[in-house]
């Protein structure tokens, strides 16, 4: 079938769609760049059942797997999220960013993955260790899984006859035959490993030996893809003329003892069937295994390479078919191996790249990201500056171990700073954190209404809907109503014998303003009956006039039809987060403020503080940017300041009377410093409201004493402020939430 002609004439829209998945292997190393000898971390779950995080050959060789995704971008983002989860879960260890192994003392240190006794996985690994040696099994890389969109395959089939599955099998075999024909291009573009340690392999004549035991092969593109890398020992022919012929040739290889299992066939591309389907009967997708770990990017793969690889497979589809007989098969295999082992392929690879660019550009609908990838790859071809050239330079400058260990440490810091969900930037940060926690546990996540932060979390037996991270089925609507209404909250807490500030309640602004004489001698707080994020709240800690009082009431009544005038309680304010009758985090929230330097205006100090990477907008980062509006201006005026005032060195200038994070406040973790007495008070408050998830705001004059006053209980408390406080440790609140939800 002339696929190119048919596509150009009748099918364009579905051509670039498909299903995508990625798999990535990284070896764990210790702080000195030696192979980690520790078991697979318990924090990452059961390696035998976790769908996203497992091990490959070795116990220290972590494998990360994405679920099937509808786009390369989604698969790439998912892999980066899993990478960050793994990297930040290791204790004193790092992910080695290179396909070639780190330092190991003896092969005895390379432990095959510890799976249950008698399991097929364990037996297979023992066979590989015996047949190929443990060292070679540590070679790591990226696998790219791909299938064409079902609608696209169906439209092609409409122009054909016969059985649909047979048609589909032949389509993929056609791609694979051409893949072998053109695959010499791929190691030249995606190779990134030509340095190793002498303990891995003895150097050849002409190789450079650095630092006594580090070997650099100057003219090699990809050790892993070369004959020295991860290849079958014996040479045997694989027939791709039909699916039946393919399996017969692998059966013969087993009969001839060239391999022992079908999956032991180490080809740059593999035919795959979906879980539960019979690979002898159908091909569901292709697995491309040629991408080396890129040591220059955090999750070791450049998204442009993935776009380009997808285009390469499309190119293999639209090119005329070939007969891949024994002679051609070995010719193309040798060409691929030579390309991986030599830098002399520049002219040939550039010519093929230009053909791919020309052919793909002639098809309609090529996405912009793909066009950009073509241009970026072209620059790599034109300048002959592949990953390997750049890598060779840094190895010569810094050394193999030193460079890769530096990169591993740098990427760990990048993962540590990536507190949100890659690809989830439009979601509230608390929701992003919960999703990452679900991924870490191997749970499925679906976006029910992304714009409303409404998600579903599930496994085989449990299915939960969650909105904004802490709105769950654990709490009733009545619980929400109790916590939303501050008058009702005070009543409920009072009946439970808990301390709250005395207050007056007003339903009309005239009556409220007429109460001035009753409260003018007090320190008071004016707040709407129902409010969040500090909206409508004013605090008067000392004398205030009728005008200020009236303005505060005007401000409060704009937020609600009923307002409280509450006694001000002196002391520090703390947020207690209660999840399922347990205090999982305690924060002291400090008002939005800046510290004078004797030179900058307050406005300039605010701008500088807002550059803090923890600060953002719309609850996408742990802290909110400080804004200068009427409220902030009024607070400054009460201290005799304006935005253009210059504060003295060290002077703390408060910009808000309330301490809410949402209005620029900062959070300081006190979970380990608060007495059990106060924690029990918080738990009792949550129980009084019938809440499983509750934020309890408490004023405590002295942490050493049993005094307190509860000023609010909060439905839908944010969790990001406990995970990423301004000062203090990450409390990993999402783990408690998921446990409470039954996961």
N, C-alpha and C positions, 0 to 999 in steps of 0.2 A: 504493500500500500504506500502511496505517495503522501505521507503525513503532512509534509510542508505545503503541498498544493492544496490539500483539503483544508488545512488550518487557515491559510491565506484567503481562501474563497468563502469559507462558511463559519469558521470558529475562531474567535479571537478572545472574547471576554473571559472564558474560563481557563485559558492557557496558563496564566501566571498564578492561578489559585491552586491549592493543594493542601495536603496535610503534612506537617513537619514535626520532627522530634530531634532532640540532641542528646548525646551521651558523652560524658567527659570523665577521664581518669586523671587523678592527681595522687602522687605519692606523698604521704605525710613525713615530715622531717622534724628533727629536734632543733633547738635554738642554734646549734652549730652546723646545721646542714647535713647531719647524719640521718640515715634511714631510721624512722621511728620504730621502736620495738614494742610499743604499747598495743593492746588490743583495740579494736574498733571502738570509738568512744560511746559509752552508754547514753550520753546526751543526745546522740543522733538516732536512737531507737534500734530496733532489731534489724540487723542487716539482711536477715533472711526474708523479711516480710515488708520492709519499708519500700514503697513504690518509687521514691525519688532518690534515696541515699542508701547505697549498699557498698560492697567492695568488689573489685575485679579479681585478679589472680591472688594478690597478696593481701594479708590482713592489714597492711599499712597502705594499701592502694585503694583509695576511696573512688567510687564510681557514682556520678551524679546523672540522673535520668529525668528528662522532662516528659510530661504526658504529651499526648498528641495535641498539636495546636493548629489553628487555622492559618497562621502566618509565620514567617521567619521571625519577625519582630517579637511576637508573643513567645515563641520558643526561646529566642535569645534572652529576653527579659526574664523568663522563668529560670533559665540556667544561671543567670547572674544572681538571682535571688537565692537559689539553692547554694551557689558558691559562697555567697556572703553568710548564709546560715551555717554552713560547714566551717568556714574559716574562723568565725567568731565563736564556735563551740569547742574549739580545740584548746586544751590546757597546755600552754608552753610549747606548742607545735605550730608548724606552718604547712601550707600546701605548696609543694615543689612545683614551680611554674614551667618546667622543662620536660620534654618527652623523654630525654635520656635520664637515667637514674642518678640519685644523689650518692653520697659516700656511704659505703657499707663495709663492715670489717671482714666478714666472710659470708659465703652463701648461706651458711647456717642461720644468719640473721634474717634472711628473707623467708618469712613464714607464709605458706599458703593459707588462704582465708580459712578461718576456723568455723566451718559449718557443722551441723550435726553429724555424728558418726554415721557412715553408711550412705550419706546423701549423694546424689548424683553429682552435685556441684563440687563436693569435696573430692570424690574419686576422680573426677575430670581434672581438677587442679593438680592432684598428685601425678596423674599421667603426664600432664604438661611439664611439670617440674622434672620428671624423669627423662622425658623424651627431648625437651628443648633446653633444659637447665633453668634454674630459677631466675637468673640474671635477666635473661631476655624477656621474661614475663613482666618485668617492671616497666618496660617501654610503654609510654602512655600517650594518648591522643584524643581526638574528637571524632565521634561518629555522627554522620548526618543522615537522618532517616526521612524518606520522602515518598509520597505517592501523589499522582495526578488527581485533580478533583474528579469525583465520581461523575458529575454532570458532563465534564469534558470528555471522559472516556466513553460515556454513553452516546454523546453526539458523534464521536468518531465511529462508534459501533453501528450507528444508524446507517452509515454509508457502506457497511459490510454485511456479511451473512454468517451463518453458523452459530456456534455456542458463544455466549457472551464471555464466559470465564476463559475459554480458549483464546478468544480475541484479546482479552486483557493480558493473559500470560504472554502472548506473542508480542504485544506492544512493549512490555517491560523487557523481554528478551532482546528485542530490537534495540532498545536504549542501551542495554548492557553490552551488546556486541559492539556498538559504536563507542561506548565508554572505553572499552579495551583499546580501540583503535586510536583514540585521542587522549588517553589518560596520561601520557607523558607530560602534558602541560601542568598537571595538578601539583606534583611535588615541587616543581620549579616555582610555583606561585605560593604554595602553602607550607613548604618545608621550612623548618626553623630549628634544626638540631644537627650540629656537626662537631660538637665537643663532648667529651666523655672522660671517665676516669680509667686509668690503666687496669684497675681491678675489674672493670666491666669487660674490657677487651684489650688485648695487646695491640700496640700501635703498628701501623704498616710503615714501610719505607716512605719517606716524604712527609709523614705526619709530624706536626709540631708538638713536642712534649714541653708543657709549661708547669712550673712549680713542682717538678719531679714526677707527679702522677696525673696531671691533667693533660689530655690529648686534644688537639685541635686538628681537624681534617680540612685544610683550606679550600679544597675543590669539591667538597661534598655539599649537597643541598639538603638531604633528609636521611640521616642515618636510619631512622625508624622505617622508612619506606624502601630502603635499599636492600640488596641481598644480604647485607650484614645485619639487617634489622629483623622485624617480626614477619618471617616468611617460613613456609613449610620447608622441611629439610630436603625432602625428595621432590623431584620435578615430575609432574604428571599433567596430562592434557584434560581440560574440562570442556565438554561439548555444550554449547549454548544454542544449538539449532532448535531444540524444543525442551520443554520442562522435563519430559521423560528422559531425553538424552542427557540432560544435565545431571539428573539423579543417578542414572546408570553409570556415568563417568565417575561420580563420587563413590558409588558402590564398588566400582572396580579399584579405585584408589585404596579403599579400605581392604578389599580382597588382596591387593598387592602389598598391603601393610605400609603404604606411603603415609596414611593417616589412620586414626582409629575411630574417629567420629566425623559426621558430616560437618559439624560446627568447627572442626579443627582446620577446615579449609580457609586459609588466611589470604583471601583475595582483597584487592582494593575496593571491590564492590560486591555485595551479597544480595541474593534473592531472599525475601522474607515473607512469611505469612503472618497475619494477625493472630493474636493469642486465641487458641481454640481451633484454628483452621489448619488444614493439612498442607504443608509446603509441597508435598508430592503432587497435590492436585491444583493448587492455586498460588499465584504470586500477588500479594497485597501491597507490598512496598519494597523499596530498595534501601540498602544501608551502604553509604559511602564512608570509607575508613581511611582517608588519605591525609587528613588535616593534622599536622603537628600542633602541639601546644605552643601558642604564641607567648613568649615570655615578656612581651612588652605591654600586654593589656591584662586587666585584673582577672577576668574569667577565661583568659587564654585563647580567645577566639575573636576575630574581627568580624563584625556583622557584614561588612562588604564582601568578605570571603564567602559567607553563606549565600548572599544574594548571587554572587558570581557562580557558585557551585550549582545553584538552582538553574541559572541560565545555561550552564554547561550541559546539564541533563536535558534541558529543552533542545539545545543544539544537537545533542545525540539523537533526539526524537526526530527532528526534521531533516537530518542528513540521510541520504540514500543508504539502504541496508548493505551489509557485506556478508560474505560467507566466511565465518570465523573457523576455518579448518585448523588442523594441528599446526601447520607451518605458520599461518598468520597468528595463531594464538601465542606461540612462543616468540615470534618476532615482536609482537606488541608488548608482551610481558618483559622481554629483554630491554625494549625501548623505555618502558616505565622504570625498570630498575636502573638503567643507565642514567636516565634523567634525574632520579633520586640521588645517584652517586656522583654526579658531575655537574659542573657549572657551565658546560660547553653547549647548552641548549638555548641560548638566548635568541638567536635568529629564528630557530624553528618554532619556539614557543610564541614569539611575538607574531609570527605569521599566522599561527592558529588563533591567537587572540584577535587579530584583525578580522579573521574570517567569522569568528563568533560575534564580534561587534557588528559586522556588516549584515549577517543573517538575522540577528535578533532585531536590529534596527529596522529591517524591512517588514517586520510583523507589527501589527497595530497594538496599541495599548500597553507598551512596555512601561511599567511603573517608574516614577521619578527616582525612587531609591535604587532601582536596578541600573538606570542610566548613570547615576552618580557612581555606583560601584564599578561599572565598566570603565569610567574615566579614571577612577582611583587605581584600578588594577593596571590600566594602560600606563600610568605614570610609573608604576612599579616595573613594568616591562621595559619602557623606554629608557629609564635611568639604570636599569639592571640592578636596582636596589631592593632586592627581595628581603624578607625577614632575615635570611641567612647571612647576607652581607653585613647587615647592621649587627647581628648577633656576633659574627666573627670579630668585628671591631671591638665590641665591649668585652669579649672574652680575652682578647689579646691585652686589653688595657687593665681589666680588673681580675681576671681569672675566672674559671668555670664555676667553682663553688661560691666564690665571693659575690659574683654578679647575681647568680640565681638566688642566693640567700638574701641578698639586699632586696631583690625584686619581691621575694616571698614576704619579707617583712613589710615592705611598702604596700603591697596589695592587702596584707592583713589590716594595716591602718586604714586603708581606703574602705575595706569592708566594715570596719568598726564605725567609720564615719557615715556609712550608708544606712541610716537608721530607718528610712522609709522603705517602701516596696517599689522596686524598679518596675516601671510600667503602671504604677498605681498612683502617680502624682496627683491625679484629680480627686483622690479620695482623702477624707480626713485621716490624719496621721494615726489616730488610735485604731481606725479600721485597717490601715495598712499593716500596723504591728500585729493585729490579730490574725490577719491573713498569713503573714510570715510565720507566725506561731503554728498555724494549721499546717502549712507546708512542712515545717520541721517535724511535726508528728505524722506526716504522711497522709494527711487528710485531703479530701477533695474540696475545692472551693468554687462556687459559682456566683456570678454577678446577677442578682435578680433585678435591681435597679441601681446602676452604678452612680447616677447623679444624686441618689438619695442615700448613698452608703448602705444599701440594703443587699446583704449577701446571704448565701446558704453555705453551710459547712456540713460535710457528711463523710461517713465511711460505710461499710457494708451493712451495719446494723443501726446506725444512728443518723438522724438528719435534723439539723437545727437551722432556723432562720435567725439572723442577727442584723440589727440596724445600729449603725454608729458605734459598733464595738461592744456596747454594754446594754443595749436594749434587747432583751432576750425573753424567751418563754419562761424564764425562772421567776420573773416578777409580773404581778397582775396589774391591770389597769388601775385598780383602786390604790395600789402601792404608788403608782405614778401620781395619781391625784393627791394623795396625802403629802408627798414630797414637793409637788409643784406649788401647793398653797401653803405659804409660810404661817398663816394663822392656824390652819389645821395641823401643820407639822408641830407647832408649839404645843397645841392641845394634846396631841398624841404623845409627845415626849414627856409632857407634864404628868399625864396619867401613868406613865411608866416610871415616874419618880426621878426623872432626869432634869438637870438644871438648864434653864434657858433664860435669857434676859427678859425682864419685865417690859411690857409694851402697851401702847395705845393704838387702837385700830380706827381708821377713818374711811368712810365711803364717799365723802364729798370734800372738796378742797377748802370750802369756806370754814367748815367745822375744824378741819385740820389746822388752818392758819390761825384760828381763834384760840388754839391751845398753847400759843406761844408763852403766855405767862406761866403756864403749868410746868414747862420744860426748860425755860431759858436758863435756869441755874444748873441744869444737868449737862453731862456729856451724853450725846444722843447719836443714834443712827437712824436715818430716814431711808426706808426701802419700800419698793412696791411689794404687794402681796405675792405676786408670781413673777419672778424674773430670774434670768441667768446671766452669766458673764459680767456681773457687776453693773448691769444696766439700771439706771435710775437711782443708784445708791449714793447718799451723801453722809459724811461723817463729821460731826462737830465734837472734838475732844475737849474744847474749852469755850469760853464765852462767844456768843454769836448774836447778831442783831436780827431784828424782824425782817429786814430785806433779804438777808442771806437765808433765813429760815423759809421765807415765802418762795424764794427762787428754788430752793431744794425741793420743796413740795411740788412746785410746778413741774420740775424735772421728773419727780417720781410718778406723778399722776399721768404723765405722758405715756408711761409704760404700763399702767394698770388703773383700774377703777377703784381699787382699794389700796390704802397705804398704811404702813406701820411706822410709828415713832417709837423706837426701842432704846432702852438704856444702853449706853456704851459700856462695854466691859474691857477694862485694861488688861493687857497681856499680849502674848504672841498668838497669831492664828495658825492653826494646823489643819491640814486636810488628811483625814483618815479614810483610806479606801478599804471597804469591807466587801469581801467576796465569799459567799457561802459560809457565813459565821466565822470568818477569819480576817484579821487585819493583815493585808498583804503589802501595804505601803503607807508611810506617813510623811507628809511634806510640811515644811514651814514655807508659806508663800509670802514673799516680800513684795511690797509695792513697787510699781514701775519707778525707777530712779536712775540717775546718773551721778557720777563722782567728778567733782571739779578738778581741773588741772591748772587753774590760775591763768589760763590763756584763752581757751575756747569758750564760746558762748554756749548756753544751755542747748540751743537749737543745734549747734555743731556737735555737741557731746551726744545728743540723741541720734544724730545721723551716723556718728561713728559706732555707737552701740548697736544700731540696726544692721551694721555690716557683719555682726556676729553670725557665723553660719548656722547657729541653732535657731536664729530668729527668721520667721517668715510671715506669711499671711494666710488667712482662711483655714487655719488649723492644719496646715500641711507640714509644719515643722514643730519641734518641741516647744519653742517659745514664739510669742507673737511680737511683731515689730511695735515699737512704741510710737504712738501717734500724738501729735500736738494739736489738740482741738480746744473747744471752749472749756471743757472740764479741766484739762491739764493747765490751761492758762489761768483758770480761777484758783487752782491749787497753788500754782506758783505765786500768784498775787497775794494769797494769804500769808506767804513767807516773804513778801516784799520783793519779789523777783519777776522778771519777764523772760521771754525766750531769748532776748538779746543780752541778758545779764551774764557776767563772767563769774563763775563760782570759784571760791578760793580752793587751793590745792587740798584735796582730801575731803572737801565738804560733800556730804551726800544730799543731793537735791531730789526730793520726792515730787513725783509728777501726778500721782494718783492717790486718793485716800483709801480706796479698796485695793486688795492685794491679788485680784484675779489674774491668772496667767493670760487670760483672753484680752486683758487691757495692758499688757506689757510687763506684768509682774514676773518674778523669777521664783523658781522652786528649789528648795534645799532639803535633801533627804534627811529625815530624822527617825526612820523606821527602827533602828537599833538603839535609839537614845530615849524613846518614850517609854514610860512605865507601863507595866501590864494593866495597872488600874485604869489608865486612860484608854487603853486598847479595849478593855472590857466594857467601858462606857460606850465606845463607838459601836461595838457589836450589839449591845443592848439597844442602842438607838435604832440600828438597822432592823433588829427584830421587832421593835415597837411599831415600825412602819410596814412590817411584813416583807422587808426587802432582802433579797439575796445578793444584789449588787447595789452598793450605796456609797456615796461620798458624804462623810460626816465632817462638817467644819466646826472646829472647837477652839475657843479661846482658853489658853492656859497661862496663868500669870507666872507660874514657876513649875518647871518640869519635875522638880524634886518633891512637890507637894501634890495633894489630891484635889486641889481646886480646879474647877473648869466651868465653862458655860458653852452649851451647844448653840450656835447662832444659825445653823442651817443643816438640813439633810438634803442630799441631791440625788435625783434620778439621772441616769445616763452620765455618770462621772467619766471624765477623760482618763485614759490610761497612759497616754504618752508622757504626761508630766512625771509619772512615777518611773517610767523606763528611761527617760532622758532628762533627769533633773539638771538644773544649772550647776548644782554641786551635789555629789553623792553617787551612789552605785545604781546600776540598772536593776530594778526589782522584778523584771520579767513577768509582769502582771498577766500577760496573755496566757501563760501556762496555767495559772489558777482559774482563769475564765474558762478555758477549754476543759479543764478537769471538772469544773462545776457543771458544764454542759454535757458531761458524760463521756468525754473523749479521753 
